[in-house]
């Protein structure tokens, strides 16, 4: 079963090719999703990498968590579902209905 990993503390210079290459050493990489700011298009410093099996994902965590990539010690762990956050209006406050 495919397993999605969170990869944090990425350099803004890290590319999809860099991540795919690093994770391919531990197994089959299904997808790499580099997270970018929707307004500016710049990297946000994290990504999601989907490995083809749970075992390969665990191998990737053991091999890559804390390792250096583009002069940054990356953080690798199992991705968790996004937590619900209160919606905000254009002024930064909570919406009131």
Legacy VTK file of the C-alpha trace (Angstrom):
# vtk DataFile Version 3.0
C-alpha trace
ASCII
DATASET POLYDATA
POINTS 97 float
0.000 0.000 0.000
1.333 3.443 -0.929
2.504 5.592 1.979
2.863 9.369 1.957
5.775 10.980 3.775
6.167 14.551 4.991
9.590 16.037 4.205
10.370 19.233 6.079
13.171 21.766 6.544
13.909 21.781 2.820
16.117 24.389 1.234
14.290 26.692 -1.158
16.829 25.481 -3.750
15.813 21.808 -3.454
14.098 20.515 -6.591
11.721 17.653 -7.301
14.597 15.858 -9.034
16.748 16.209 -5.885
14.028 14.683 -3.692
13.168 11.928 -6.137
16.843 10.978 -6.391
17.356 10.902 -2.615
14.219 8.853 -1.911
14.720 6.492 -4.862
17.722 5.065 -2.999
15.302 3.600 -0.431
12.555 2.324 -2.740
10.066 3.208 -5.452
8.949 6.834 -5.462
5.362 7.162 -6.693
4.969 10.957 -6.478
6.791 14.044 -5.242
4.660 17.078 -4.342
6.692 20.225 -3.714
4.537 22.671 -1.733
4.600 26.242 -3.002
2.995 29.465 -1.871
-0.154 29.890 -3.954
0.361 33.644 -4.392
4.105 33.941 -5.036
4.883 30.437 -6.323
7.953 30.156 -4.071
8.812 26.996 -2.145
7.389 26.777 1.374
10.199 24.538 2.645
8.357 21.224 2.716
7.097 18.509 0.390
5.273 15.194 0.332
6.853 12.070 -1.129
4.720 8.987 -1.733
6.527 5.650 -1.573
5.047 2.499 -3.104
4.940 0.463 0.139
4.845 0.997 3.893
8.163 -0.856 4.192
9.873 1.456 1.696
8.465 4.474 3.538
9.873 3.184 6.827
13.240 2.575 5.135
13.192 6.148 3.812
12.508 7.525 7.291
15.367 5.502 8.801
17.782 6.430 6.012
16.919 10.094 5.451
15.478 11.652 8.623
18.082 14.138 9.873
20.328 13.700 6.829
21.741 16.678 4.947
20.180 17.713 1.637
21.233 21.036 0.090
22.984 21.997 3.350
19.835 21.411 5.452
19.072 18.556 7.874
15.746 17.332 6.524
12.878 15.985 8.628
11.104 12.881 7.282
8.059 11.224 8.840
4.696 9.707 7.961
2.339 12.414 6.684
-0.668 13.101 8.889
-4.030 14.358 7.621
-4.336 18.123 7.564
-5.993 19.479 10.674
-9.111 21.587 10.295
-8.420 25.233 10.995
-10.980 27.977 11.514
-11.630 29.973 8.356
-10.392 33.545 8.372
-11.761 36.608 6.649
-9.661 39.046 4.597
-8.839 41.016 7.728
-7.190 38.096 9.547
-10.055 37.500 11.969
-12.436 34.608 12.297
-15.576 34.655 10.227
-18.734 35.320 12.112
-22.034 34.184 10.679
LINES 1 98
97 0 1 2 3 4 5 6 7 8 9 10 11 12 13 14 15 16 17 18 19 20 21 22 23 24 25 26 27 28 29 30 31 32 33 34 35 36 37 38 39 40 41 42 43 44 45 46 47 48 49 50 51 52 53 54 55 56 57 58 59 60 61 62 63 64 65 66 67 68 69 70 71 72 73 74 75 76 77 78 79 80 81 82 83 84 85 86 87 88 89 90 91 92 93 94 95 96
